[in-house]
Amino acid sequence: MGNKIKGKDLLKIGFPNDNSVNIALGLISRYKKRETKDRVLKELSELLYAPDEYIGDGIWGKVAEGLIAPVEVKFNELKIERSPFLIYGENEIDDKTKHQFYQALKLPVSVQGALMPDAHYGYGLPIGGVLATDNAVIPYGVGVDIGCRMSLSIFDAPASFFNGKTHQLENLLSEHTKFGMYETHKIKHDHPIMESKLFREIPLLRKLKTKAYQQLGTSGGGNHFVEFGTVTITASDAGIPAGEYFALLSHSGSRGLGAAIAKQYTQLAVKQCPLPRQVQHLAWLNLDTHDGQEYWNAMNLAGEYAKACHDDIHARLTKKLGLRMLMTIENHHNFAWKETVNDKACIVHRKGATPAGLGEWGIIPGSMTAPGFIVRGLGNASSLNSASHGAGRVFSRSECKSRFTKSEMMKTLNNAGVSLIGGAVDEAPMAYKNIHQVMGNQQELVETIGTFVPRIVRMDKN
């Protein structure tokens, strides 16, 4: 069996006595342990003869890379000086979060950074952190929930559509949205994303495909939601007439697919990119390497999958509502993009930050009792064309549980005229910063086109 192969077996067929042996043994243990020893050694002999033909191969590509141009693993010291940066709303951001951001700016691959006014402490980059790097992608700079995003559908119905329909709309959300680790739709909808060749070519994704299909059209736990509410369009050039509309807003990401991708490639990055202990979560993958390219492809697939989940949610509810969509506004806020920064090709990580290039549309939510803002980017280069992704937390989840009670939360919601299905005290409106203050601190980053006010909110039960 493949898992019986030892280093001496590889040396005997011609492997150099270097790290390529350890790489091959690790891949054999992960992907080939059910195959016969002779078959695996035959594959590796063919690889040794023509390693160029295996570059990019889902299983053996990393071995081929190691044979042709071994990746040097070396300890990376932080720079003494920080890369250029700006902080928006600095007085409302705690020192712990700013210090975490400063550490990221000292990475050898760091080019430029920006911290959004909703920023708070996280793993790797702080939430609300934007970082441009040189040919390197940081899995924890993207985040665990790859492709976490907003999607807003505005319907051809006035805000008064709510009148007399609250109970009916609550039932729609209860019956046709699914949340958390275990809820799935009984009737699955097919989507082209599930036919992506990456589900065949990348071994990790091959193992995750069934789970991804099961979770298609569902939302995560925590602060993820699906809401009915009212949109007020104030701009005259928004594409639809100014006025008040009935609308649907969702917030979720790539579910278990994205979490598994983040876990595996973070582990690979930490092994390949040793860093001082306080910044080890900022380990990166060079995009010129097999693992770097594989993560990039998997990350983009997870982003497309997250969009597919939102599309499915909105299609299901639109069909039940019997309404027509007038406009959809959507954006990622946990992702990495290839962009030009000061005439230099970079990887721009936005971890809890909304893309805000010139004319780019986005939605920045508040809380269950505060409005969200429909925005257009102003293309501010100093912010790396970014804005906040929401109001940002004042209190952590654990702090909320000790500070607030469920009854206090429900009283606040009732006073605001908001109906909640599911939800927990760690998502109480009191957990978040003042969205109006956050928006005031980023007037040079986005212009406001309209607002969304929640009326009925569905979240995970926990």
Buried (B, 14 or more C-beta within 10 A) or exposed (E): EBBEBEEEBBEEEEBEEEEBBEBBBEBBEEBBEEBEBEEBBEBBEEBBEEBEEBBBBBBBBBBBBBBEEEBEEEEBEBEEEBBBBBBBBEEBBEEEBBEBBBBBBBBBBBBBBBBBBBBBBBBBBBBBBBBBBBBBBBBBBBBBBBBBBBBBBBBEBEBEBBEEBBEEBBEBBEEBBBBBEEBBBEEBEEBEBBEBEBBEBBBBBBEBBEBBBBBBBBBBBBBBBBBBBBBBBEBEEBEBEEEBBBBBBBBBBBBBBBBBBBEBBBEBBBEBBEBEEEBBBBBBBBBEBBBBBBBBBBBBBBBBBBBBBBBBBBBBBBEBBEBEBBBBBBBBBBBBBEBEBEEEEBBBBBBBBBBBBEEBBBBBBBBBBBBBBBBBBBBBEBBBBBBBBBBBBBBEBEEBBEEBEEEEBBEBBEEBEBBBBBBBBBBBBBBBBBBEEBBEBBEEBBBBBBBBBBBBBBBBEE
